[in-house]
């Protein structure tokens, strides 16, 4: 399947109602973990990017320290 152009998607999203947009977002969140992570970032973390970056650094450090002992 060939993906639609972003401009076409944008045009069609403008024609959707708020409940339809909500359903589309929730469907994306359920479909793939990365989509849910992106929505989480955009909804809750985009306004405090420094804090987000710090939390990612801490998560990476934790994962490296765990793998070091395996």
C-alpha positions, 0 to 999 in steps of 0.5 A: 500500500502506498502512503498518501502525501502529507498534504492530502492527509492534512486536507482530509483531516480538516474535514473530520469532526472532533470525535472522528479525529479523536477516534483516529488518534486513539486508533493510531495509539493502539496500533503501534507503541511508537505512535503512542509514545509520540502522542504522549510526547506531543500531549504531555512533554513538548512544552518542557523539552529540557525535562524530556531530554533529561528523562531520556538520558536517565532512561538510557543510562539505566538501560546501559547499567542494566546491560552491563551486568548481564 
